[in-house]
Amino acid sequence: MDDESGGGEGDQRREEEAASQHRHDELLGSRQAPRPLARRMLHAITGPFIRHGGDAANDPNHCRVWCHVYPSDCALNVIELFVTVEVGVDCKSLQVPVLAFANPNDKTINFKATEANVRSMPASTLEVVTDSENCHVLTGRIKSPSTVPRVTNRIQSFLKMVSKRF
């Protein structure tokens, strides 16, 4: 139990939370203030729409289920979520079980940073997938069908384990 004179675990936790909130506030400010500026910057980079092409545009299955053009404003929420998690979440303090999948050959993500973050979480598991047909889309009927059974089974066993603990 924390004593009121300070120095207890609760005091340290509150200080860490305050520091994390301060970093978040410094970076993001109020949730509404940076949006107009962020929108203008995003539109200057991508225009009002983000367009995807490349090899995916030639795959009829991919074209049938993926959007290739979408409003760039959609990216604002994703960017804000990533920034909020990066600044506001201390991975070492997460107490919920986490199952993550990654491929060291993925050029879209930083595998070493992903591995370090996942391994820093007390209740985490990193499943390394190196045999998927696509290095970034690790499983799925269209992009990496060979891994669907194994990844699906792994997720189900993880969820069963979690449901027994909570």
C-alpha positions as CSV (number, residue, x, y, z in Angstrom):
1,M,0.0,0.0,0.0
2,D,1.3,3.5,-0.9
3,D,2.1,5.7,1.9
4,E,1.2,9.4,1.6
5,S,4.7,10.6,2.2
6,G,5.7,9.6,-1.4
7,G,8.1,7.2,-2.8
8,G,5.6,4.4,-3.3
9,E,4.9,2.4,-6.4
10,G,1.7,4.3,-7.0
11,D,3.6,7.6,-7.0
12,Q,6.1,6.3,-9.5
13,R,3.2,5.0,-11.7
14,R,1.4,8.4,-11.5
15,E,4.6,10.2,-12.5
16,E,5.2,7.9,-15.5
17,E,1.6,8.4,-16.6
18,A,1.9,12.2,-16.2
19,A,5.1,12.2,-18.2
20,S,3.5,10.1,-20.9
21,Q,0.5,12.4,-21.1
22,H,2.9,15.4,-21.2
23,R,4.7,13.9,-24.2
24,H,1.4,13.2,-25.9
25,D,0.1,16.7,-25.3
26,E,3.4,18.3,-26.5
27,L,3.2,16.3,-29.8
28,L,-0.5,16.4,-30.5
29,G,-1.8,19.4,-28.5
30,S,-5.6,19.4,-28.4
31,R,-7.1,16.7,-30.5
32,Q,-8.9,19.2,-32.8
33,A,-6.2,21.9,-33.2
34,P,-3.7,20.1,-35.4
35,R,-6.3,18.5,-37.8
36,P,-6.7,21.5,-40.2
37,L,-2.9,21.8,-40.5
38,A,-2.4,18.0,-40.8
39,R,-5.1,17.9,-43.5
40,R,-3.4,20.7,-45.5
41,M,0.0,18.9,-45.1
42,L,-1.5,15.5,-46.2
43,H,-3.3,17.1,-49.1
44,A,0.0,18.8,-50.2
45,I,1.7,15.4,-50.2
46,T,-1.0,13.1,-51.6
47,G,-3.7,15.4,-52.9
48,P,-7.3,14.8,-51.8
49,F,-7.1,11.1,-52.7
50,I,-4.6,8.4,-52.1
51,R,-4.2,6.1,-55.1
52,H,-2.6,2.6,-55.0
53,G,-1.3,0.9,-58.1
54,G,1.6,-1.4,-58.8
55,D,1.3,-5.1,-59.1
56,A,-1.9,-5.2,-57.1
57,A,-3.8,-3.3,-59.8
58,N,-3.1,-6.2,-62.2
59,D,-4.5,-8.9,-59.8
60,P,-8.2,-9.3,-60.5
61,N,-8.8,-10.9,-57.0
62,H,-7.0,-8.0,-55.3
63,C,-9.0,-5.4,-57.4
64,R,-12.2,-7.1,-56.4
65,V,-11.7,-6.6,-52.7
66,W,-9.4,-3.7,-52.1
67,C,-9.9,0.0,-52.5
68,H,-7.4,1.6,-54.9
69,V,-8.5,5.1,-54.5
70,Y,-9.8,6.6,-51.2
71,P,-9.9,10.0,-49.6
72,S,-6.6,11.0,-48.0
73,D,-8.4,12.3,-45.0
74,C,-9.0,8.7,-44.0
75,A,-5.3,8.5,-43.3
76,L,-5.5,11.2,-40.6
77,N,-7.2,8.9,-38.1
78,V,-4.6,6.1,-38.7
79,I,-1.7,8.5,-38.3
80,E,-3.2,9.9,-35.1
81,L,-3.7,6.4,-33.7
82,F,-0.1,5.5,-34.4
83,V,1.2,8.7,-32.9
84,T,-1.0,8.3,-29.9
85,V,0.2,4.7,-29.3
86,E,3.8,5.6,-29.9
87,V,3.8,8.5,-27.6
88,G,1.2,7.5,-25.0
89,V,1.6,3.8,-24.5
90,D,4.5,2.3,-22.5
91,C,4.7,-1.2,-23.9
92,K,6.4,-2.5,-20.7
93,S,3.3,-1.6,-18.7
94,L,0.7,-3.5,-20.8
95,Q,-0.9,-6.2,-18.9
96,V,-3.2,-7.6,-21.6
97,P,-2.0,-10.5,-23.6
98,V,-0.7,-9.6,-27.1
99,L,-0.2,-11.8,-30.1
100,A,1.7,-10.3,-33.0
101,F,2.8,-11.6,-36.3
102,A,5.7,-10.2,-38.3
103,N,8.1,-11.1,-41.1
104,P,11.7,-10.0,-40.9
105,N,11.7,-9.6,-44.8
106,D,8.8,-7.1,-44.7
107,K,10.1,-3.8,-46.2
108,T,7.0,-1.9,-45.0
109,I,7.6,-2.3,-41.3
110,N,10.7,-2.2,-39.2
111,F,10.9,-5.8,-38.0
112,K,13.6,-5.1,-35.3
113,A,11.5,-2.3,-33.8
114,T,8.4,-4.5,-33.9
115,E,10.2,-7.4,-32.3
116,A,11.6,-5.1,-29.5
117,N,8.2,-3.6,-28.8
118,V,6.4,-6.9,-28.7
119,R,9.1,-8.5,-26.6
120,S,9.0,-5.6,-24.1
121,M,5.3,-6.4,-23.3
122,P,5.0,-8.7,-20.3
123,A,2.3,-10.9,-21.7
124,S,3.2,-11.0,-25.4
125,T,4.0,-13.5,-28.1
126,L,5.6,-12.7,-31.4
127,E,5.0,-15.2,-34.2
128,V,7.6,-14.9,-36.9
129,V,6.1,-15.8,-40.3
130,T,8.6,-16.3,-43.1
131,D,6.8,-18.6,-45.5
132,S,3.9,-16.4,-46.6
133,E,3.6,-15.6,-50.3
134,N,3.6,-11.9,-49.4
135,C,6.1,-10.5,-46.9
136,H,3.7,-7.8,-45.6
137,V,0.3,-9.4,-45.9
138,L,1.2,-12.5,-43.8
139,T,-2.0,-14.4,-44.2
140,G,-5.2,-14.2,-46.2
141,R,-7.0,-16.0,-49.0
142,I,-5.8,-13.6,-51.8
143,K,-2.3,-12.5,-50.8
144,S,-0.9,-15.4,-48.7
145,P,-3.3,-18.4,-48.8
146,S,-0.8,-21.0,-47.6
147,T,-0.5,-19.5,-44.1
148,V,-4.3,-19.2,-43.5
149,P,-4.8,-22.6,-41.7
150,R,-1.7,-22.2,-39.5
151,V,-2.2,-18.5,-38.5
152,T,-6.0,-19.1,-38.0
153,N,-5.2,-22.1,-35.6
154,R,-2.6,-20.0,-33.8
155,I,-5.0,-17.1,-33.2
156,Q,-7.7,-19.5,-32.0
157,S,-5.4,-21.2,-29.6
158,F,-4.3,-17.8,-28.3
159,L,-7.9,-16.7,-27.8
160,K,-8.7,-19.9,-26.0
161,M,-5.7,-19.3,-23.7
162,V,-6.7,-15.7,-23.0
163,S,-10.4,-16.6,-22.3
164,K,-9.2,-19.1,-19.6
165,R,-7.1,-16.4,-17.9
166,F,-9.7,-13.7,-17.9
